[in-house]
Amino acid sequence: MRLNLKDIVLKSKLEMAKTLYANGVSLYYISLATGLSWRVLMTELTFIASHENIRQKANAHVPKL
């Protein structure tokens, strides 16, 4: 998969947003810091959170040896 500059910039902004959100920064300030719209932030953070929940549930069902 080849990423162009727009994709790389968006990915880095989303990583920054994820880190800020995990550290308790409000979405308003995350939006200001990243320049991402409220809609993009909510969509991407919801997507990331749902995938992390699925991964945690999958790991919980794996028996430890």
Order of alpha helices (4+ residues) and beta strands (2+ residues): alpha-alpha-alpha
